[in-house]
């Protein structure tokens, strides 16, 4: 736990992450997990995944912008991603972080920029995923998701199994119109014990409990895990409850558990890989 806290602390220090970033891509130690700093690098990786029968979700790394102009530049980046994905005819959606769109300082701006991205996604006939960030953003992110989930665009929200509040959030979302698309993840931020489960056994237990809730007719479930035991548990529930491959999805992160990725493809499960790129890759990598 002390090592984990130290790495999280280091990841917030621009001088450290900047120095690592200047060397990481040059010497290749980050390239297993981050496709590169340019969108061309990411699109090449997506095309390779598609040839293997795997979908992708493209993410331009970076969060917590401080000015409206930075948020608008992030919006422009997402719009370019949508255009490039469509032009290349890739099986790929985009994943956004709301703090990249100004959620820290202007919720109305964040909502407007998100709506502009959703309009572009709708024109492209694609889907959109909203990442869940630290627990301070859970409530406003849920609120914006409930707002945009009424649109015609399929929008996915990440729910973090390590948060104590997540069961109540899932039950709240079950009352939403349609079948909300929920991507169940374990969670990766450093949170206090009052907010998040700290022991792996507790997180695993809550993940299973939340899987039981989202693998129902109330949701379009997305099982995002690199844990083989969770994959097997999800397979068992999917089979028992009669889900077809059009009614769910598995997701993993680029470069992690490639053996388990192959297993899912061989079993003909729909699989999507989260593909990150950008110059702000070092905090993500750490």
Phi, psi and omega in degrees: 000321179296318178297318180299315179298320180295318179295318177299317179298315179300323184295344179267356183263107186301324181296321179288309184293327178294317179296318178295320183297323180295336182256332189301311181288324180299317184263357168084005186284349179257354192288346175290330188250340179233127188291334181154186182265345184249154178297329178299322178298316182293317182294325176296320178294320179297316180300320179295318177297316180301321179296336178269006179083023184242133175282172180218161172227120188266132180230125175271111188296148181134147179202173176055054173292160188246348183224156176302323182294324176294319179296320179292325176295322176296317176303315180299322178297317179296320179296321176296319179301315180299316181296316182291320178298316180295315181298325180274356178056047181267149174273086190202136171249189179238152179238126186245151171251127185291336176289343172288340182257016172094016182300331181298326190233349182202094182296323179296319176298313180303317179296317181295315180295322177297319179297323178294321177294318180298321178299320178292321177298318180296317178299327181278350182068035185247196178232168183225141176240138177250119177289150170259130183258210181298163188298337178297339183257000186299310184295310178297327178293317176301317181298316179292323177298314179299328179291313185274343181294346178282349181286175180279350182276131174294115181245131181254141175240135174279136175239133188260121184291339182280349178279136181293334184278350193296326179298317178296323178295317179296317179296323176298315182291335179296342179270001179286159178292151179071205178242092180306139178271114184245124175259108183273117179239168177278322182108144188227359182272159178273113186236152177290157183298332179292339184258323188227149172293140184257327182275140180303321181298324179291318179296316179299317180298318179290326177299314178298318180298318179290326174301317178303325182282320185274340178275062179220178179290349183285342187225161160263105188275139176234115185265105184252101182202153172249010183267115184301325180294323178290323176299314180296319179297316179296319178302317181298315180293318179300319179293313181299324186265005171073030177287139172263162182300341178280353189250008181199176179203147166260150175223148174218172181261143181308128173088355183250134178051057178297331177296320179287329174299314179298321179301314182295319178295316179297329178276004177063032172274141174293128184230134176236136181251131178282116188247105181266150174207168174128166181286338181269043187276339191294314177301320176299313181299319182290000000 
